Amino acid sequence: MVENQIFTIPSKQSIQQVKTILKDSLPLHESEIKTTKRLYYDTFDWKLLESNGVLEAEKLEEGVRLRWFQKDNGQLLRSLQLSQTPRFIWEFPEGSFKTQLHPILDVRALLSQVTIESQVHCLKLWNKDEKTVAHVYLEANTLQESKSGPSHFLGQRLVVVSVRGYPKAWERVLSKVRKALPDLQPTTQSLLNQALDHLKIDPKTYSSKLDISLKANMTAEQAVKLIFQHIQRTLELNEQGMREDWDSEFLHDFRVCVRRIRSALGQIKQVFPADPLEQFKAEFAWLGQETGPARDLDVYLLKFDGYQKRLPTEVQSDLNPLQDFLKSQKQQVHQTLVQVLDTPRYRQLLEDWNSFLQQPFSPEETPLRAFQPIGEVADKQIWRVYQRVLREGEAIHDDSPAEMLHDLRKTCKKLRYLMEFFQTLYPSGGVKAMIKALKRLQENLGDFQDYEVQWSSLIHFGEQIAKKGPSSPSTLISIGMLVSDLKTQQMDARHQFHQRFTEFASVENQRAFENLFHHKRVSSKKSIRTSLATV
């Protein structure tokens, strides 16, 4: 393993002074002084940094050198030279770099988050055979905030890097550095973290998850507005990435926000005035419909490798024209999506919605339920929808139509959203366990629905490919084979349903749901009045 130790050079010392002191202590040979540009990549939601990693791309005369550092100690873990920085994990060559990043990146794109320009003095320690056995780099680093924007000096560093097979030489250099330059401070902070501190960027500020701190004695109006405001911020943060099509998760998270808003509007009733509520229901339903086709094509393209692997090896390449067709369709549909986002209707929806969430309502136009404690409202609604899940699930038997499973899937989604909206009102372990139990049932119902939608869509895609002009019979045959396989998978999901539902509807889970959501709350009248006074 390559070892490296980083020191911060005090501002009172120049790099030239440090270099002179080092050369007096060690037989160092200066190879070059170079100016290099370092780009730090991460996903939009900072998955790499969250996993204790820093990905640095150093611009070379030809290509880039990628370095993967451990964030907490600055240790260099991987290095790789490529012609350009990959955007997605599937663009990386096979090897340890790809293996380590794959579970972290998943389908997210790598985005250039920070650019730092460094002037680097490169020194080498030779052995008696004039072979390099250790490196010393003296750096002056400057943050480039944008192509045309201001720059910010991040300070000077000294970096001692080992050479494989010569650990004692590295230790000798470290010992000499510490002795000759006692004012140097060891640091594990990466340049990326320094830059983020200066830019006042907190990588933890974005999450698509719902984690909204609510109190049981808040009024329903206060609590639901907090939920809506949280969702709206997430929706707006994803808009640019969705427009630019940086990766498929922007559109996915945007659509999840729309579904959550629609679900809350439909389920948390008699909290807001009826007229604007009906208007927003219609407008967000329109937005969900307009963003659907682009998401569908994203899903098919993400699943394409899996589709090929479902087929015998010798016919997998016959499916390639389908991928070309999907990519072409995606480009067209994405252009239509951007046009929708540019419409006055969409902009007006955002403006009206934000105004709705900020403005107070007069007592005369606000339903009485808006003034009830949110703990009571959440208990009743979650318990009501949970009972509906049990009724719908118990009514499904082997001969039931597929529509009954689809309806149950929708009801489960409503229950899931409610539990996530209000999870901070309940003991963390209990509500998370029930969400996890519901997820297992949802996965089964989702698979059943998805397989049906997929094989039906693939038949339609095959027909469109055939209409566009002469197509290889082998492509249509491979699509037919895939359709047959997906139908089989759908039947398997159907057969697994009763086991999954029985697990979810177990006596143990029913007791847990009852303990969480069907109990008498003791409300403080004083606290309720206090909450009402702020409405």
N, C-alpha and C positions, 0 to 999 in steps of 0.2 A: 504494500500500500504506500502511496505517495503521502508523505507527511508535510504539513505546512503550518507555520506559526506566524501570526500577524501582530505587528506592533504599531501603535499610533505614535507618530513623530510630533512632538510639541511644536506649536506654531513659532516659538522663539528660535528654533533650530531650522536651518535650511537643509535641503537635500544635499547640497554640495558639502556642507559641514559634516553631515552624517557620513557621507561617502569618504571623506578624508580620514575621519576617525576609524572607520572600518578597515580601510586599506593599511592603516598603521598597525592594526591588530591581526589582520588576516591577509594571506597572499591572494587577493581577489583580482580578477581580470575583468575589465569592463568590455562587454561585447558590443553594446549599442545603446543609444537613447532613442526610444520610439514613442510615437503618439498613437494610441490605440483607442478604438471606440468599443465600449462594452454595452450590450443591450441585455436587459434583464426581462425574461419572459415568464409569464404565468397566465393562468386562465382568468377570465373576468371575475370569478369568485375566489381567486387566490388559492386554488387547490394545492399547488406545489408548496407555497409557504405554509399552509395549514398542515401539510404533511412533513414539516421540518426540512424542506428542501429549497434550494435557490438554483435557478437555471440561468447561467450566464452565457451569452454568445459574443465572442470576441471577433470583430471584423478582421479578416486577413486580406492580403493582396488577392488571393484566390479563395473565395469561400469564407467559412466561419469555423471557429473552434468552440464547441459546446463544452461547458464544464458544469457538473452537477455537484453542488456543495451541500453539506449538512449545515442547516441554519444555526443550530445552537452552539456549534463549536468551530465553524468555518472549515471543517475538514473536506478536502477534495475527494469525492467518491468515484466519479466517472469523468472521462474526457473523450471527446469524439470530434473528428474533423470532417466536415461535409461541405458540399458546394453551396448550400443555403440552409437556413433554419427551417425545419419542417413546421407546418401549421397543426397537423393532426398526428396522433400516435401512429396511424397506419402508414404515414409517410416516412417514418424512421426505418433505417435498415435493421434487419434482425440482429439481435445481440443483447448484451447486458443492459445497455442504456434503455432500449425499448422495453425490455422486461421490467425494469424498475419503474418506469414512468407509466406504463400501460394502466395499472389499476388506479392510478391517481387521475390521469387525464380523462380516461374513458372517451366520450365523444366531444369533449370541449376542445376549442381551438387554443393554441398558444398565441397570446397577444403581447406585443412589445409594450411593457409597462413603464420602464425607466431606461434612459440613456445616459451613460457616464463616459466622459472623455478623459483619458489618463495619459500623462507624460510619464514614461517608465524608464528608469535607468537600470539596465540589466547587468548584473555582476555574476561571475562564476568563480567557484573554488575548484582548482585543479589539484590532482594528485601528482606524484612524481613523474607519472607517465603522460602528463598533460591531458588527462581525462577529467571531464567535469564530474564532480562528486556531490555538488550542492549548488543551489541558485539563491541569489539575494536580489530582490527587486525593490527599488525605491520609487514610490509612486506619488504623484500629485494629481488629485482627482477632482473633476469638475462636473457637476450635474447639469445636463442640458434639459431645461424644462420643456422646450419645444423647438421645432426647427428654426423658428424666427424669434422665439421668446428669450427671456433672460437666462443667464447661467448662474450657478452658485458653487463656490469653492467648498468642497467637502473635506479638505485637509490632506495630510500626507501620511503615508503608511510605509512600513518596511515589512516585507514578506520573505520569510526564509522557507525554501521549498527543497525537499529531499530528492535524491535520485535513487531509483530502485537499486538495491544491493549495497548501498553505502549509508546505512543508518548512523554509524559512528561519526561520519563527516558532518551530517546534519546536526547532531548533538553538539559537536565541537563548535560549529558556527553559532548555534544558539547560546552556548556558554560564553563565547567571546562577545557576542552582541550585548548580552545582559551585563557583562562586566564593563565593557567599554562605553556603553550608552545606558546608564542606570535610569535616565529620565524617560526612556521609552516605556510605554504602558502596553502590556499584552491586551489584545482585544479579540473577541469572537464575533463582534458585530459586523455583518456583511455590508458592503457598499450599498446594496439594495435597501437594507434597513435604515442606513444613514439617510438615504434619499427619501424614503417614505416618511421618516421623522421630519425632515425639512419641508416636505410637501404637505405634511399634516394629513397623510392618508392612513386610515385604519383599515387593514385588510379584512377585519372581522365585521365591518359594517354591513356587508351584503349577505343575505341568506334568503333563499326562497321559502324557507320553513316559517311556519307561524309560531312565534314565541312572544306573545303579547301579554305583558303583566297586567292582569285584571284583579280587581278586588270584588268580593261577593256583594258588598253593599253599594257599589256603583249603580247608578241608574242604568236601565237597559239602553237608553239613548246614548249616554256617555260611553259605555263599553262598546256598543256596536259601531259608533263613529270611530273609536280608536282602532278597531279591527279593520274597518274600511280604509282608514288613512294609511295603515301599515301596508295593506294590499296594494293601494294605489301607488305608494312610493315604489314598491317592487315592480309594478307594471311599467311605470315611467322609466325606471332604471334599465329595463330590458328593451325599450323601444329602439334606441339607436342600433344596438347589436342585431335586432330583428330586421331593421331596415337594410343594414349593410350585409346581412346574412353571414356574420362572422362565424357562427356555428349554430347548430339546430336547437341548442338549449335556450337561446334567447326567445325564440318563438314559443317553445314549450313552456317556459316559465311565464311568459306573457299570457298564454292561453289558460294556464292554471289560475292566474290572477282573475281573469275574466270569469272562469267557472266558479271560483270562490265568491266573487261578488254576486253572481247570479244566484248561487245557492243561498247565500245569506239573505238576499232580497226576497227570495221566495219562502224562506223558512222562518225567519225571525220576524213574525208578523205583528202588526198593530203597534209598531214602535215608531214608525215615521208616517207623515201625512200620505194619504192614499194617492193623490194625483201625481206628485213627482215620482213616487215609487213605481207606479205603472209605466211611466215614461222611461225610467231607467231600466226597468226589466226589458222593455222592448228594444232599447238601444244597445244594451250589452248582449242581448240575444243576437242582434244584427252583427255586432262585432265578433262574437264567437263563430257565427256562420261564415263571415268573410275571411277569417284567419284559418278556417278548417282545412281547405284544400292544400295549402302550402305545408301544413303540419303533416297531413296524410302522406304526401310525397317524401317529406323528410324521413318519415318512419319506414317507408318502403326502401329508400336508399340505404338507411342504416341497417336494415335487415337483409340487404342483398347478399352479403357474404354468407349469411346463415341460410338463405334460400339455396345458394349454389351447393352448400355442404349437405343439404337434404337430398341432393340428386347423386346418382352414381358418378364417380370421378370422370368417366369417359364422356359424359354428356354435360358436364358443368359449364364448359365454355359456350355451349349452345344457348345459354341464358344471357350472354353478354349484350345482344341487341335489346333485351328488356331493360338493362341498366342504362343504355344510351337513350332509350325512349323516356325513361323516368327522369334522367338529367335534363333532357330537353323540355319536358313538361314542367319540371321544377322551375326552370328559368322563366318560363312564361307566367306561371302562377305567382312567382315571387314579384315579378313586375306589377302584376295586378294587385298584389298585397300592398306594395308601396304606394300605388295610386290611391288605394282605400285610405291609407294613413295620411295622405295629403288632402283628403276631401274636407270641406268645411264641416260636414256632418261629424267626422271623427274629432276634429279640433273642438267643435262646439260641445260634444259629449264630455270631453275632458274638462273643459272650462265649467260647464254646468255641474258636473259631478264634484269637482273640487270646491266650488262655491257652496253646493249643497252640504258638504261635509264640514265646512267652516262656519256656516251661518247658524245662529241659534233660532229655534222655532218658538213661536208664541204658544203659551199654554192652551189657547183656544183651538189652534190647528193641530196640536200634538195629541195622539191617542193616549189614553190613560196608562196603557201598558209601558209606555216610554219611561214612566216615573217609577216603575217597579224595580226592585233590586235585581241586578243581572244574574245573581246566583239562583234566584227562584225561577227566572225566565229560562235560564240554561237547563236547569234540572228538568223542568216540565217538557221542554222541546226535545232534549236528547232522549228522555225516557219514552216519549210518544213515538219518535222515529225508530227507536230500538224495538219497541213492541211491534211496530209495523214490519220491521225486518224479520222478526220471528214468525209473524203470521204469513207473510209472503213466502218465506222459505219452507215452512211446514206444509204449504199448499202445493208445493212442487213434487211431482212423482215422475216415474220413468216415461210416461206418455204425455207429459205436459208440453205445450208448445214452447219453442225457443223464446218467444216474447215474454214468458213468465220469468225466465232467467235474466233477460235483459232488464225487465222492470225491477227485479230484485237488485241487480247491479247498481241501478240508478239510486235506489233507496239506500243501499250500503254506502254509496258515495256521499249522499246527503248526511248520513250518520257520521261518517268519517270527518267531513268538514266541520260539523258541529262540535265534535269532540276536540278537534284541533283548534277551533276558534277559542274554546273556553277551557282548554286544558290547564291553564294556570289557576283556575278556581278549585282544582281538585288535587288530592295527593299525587305527586308526580309518578311514583311507582305504579299506583293502581291504574291511572288513566292511560299510561303508556302501555301497560300490559294488555288492556282492553283494545287499544288501537292496534297493537300487534296481532291480537287474535282476529280482529276484523280484517286486517290486511290479508291474512291467509285465505279467508273466504273471498275477498275482493280479487285476489290474484287468480283464483280459479274462475270466477265469473268473468273477469277481464279476458283471460285466455280464451274462454268459450266465445265471447263476443268478437275478439280480435281475429281469431282464426276464420270466423264466418265472413267478416268484413274483408280480410285479406284474400281468401280464395275467390270471393265474389268480384273484388276489384281486379284481380289478376285475369279473370276471364274477360272482363271489360278491356283491360290493357291489351290482351292478345288480339281482341277484335279490332282495336284501334291500330295496332301494328300491322295487321293484315290489310286494313283499308288504306293505309298510307302508301302502299305499293308492294311490289314483290318481296316476300319475306321467306326466309328459309323454313321449310317444313320442320326441320329439327328444332328450331326455336319455339314454334307453336307446340310441338310435341313435348318439349322440356317444360313449358308453362303448364301444359296439361298434367304432366307428372307431378309438378309442384302443387297444383290445385288438389290433386288426389291425396297427396301427403298431408296437406293442411286440413282437408276434410277428416282424415283419420285422426289427426291431432285434436280437432274439435270434438270428435266423438269421445276421445280419451278424457278430455276435460269434462265432458258431460257425465261420464261414468264416475269421475272423481268427486262430483258435486256433493252427493249425499254424505260422503265421509267428511268433507270440509265443513258442510253446514252442521252436521252432528257435533263436530268438535266445537264450533262457535257457539252452538245453542246448548252446550253442556250445562248441567246443574251448577257446576262450579262457576262458570262464566256468568250465568244468570244471577247468582247470588252476588257476584262482584259488581255487576251492573246495577243491581238494586241497591247495594250499599253505597255506591258512588252517586247515583243519580235519582234515587227514589226514596229520599229520606227527608225528614222535616228539618228545615233550616231555622235556626233561632236568629232572627234579625234584630239588630239594634235600631230602635225607633229614632234614637238621636242621630245615628250615623246616616240613616235614610233621609231624615230631614236636612242634614248637612249637605248630602248629595243633591237633593232637590233644589236647595237654595242656589246651587251653582249652575243650574240649567238655564 
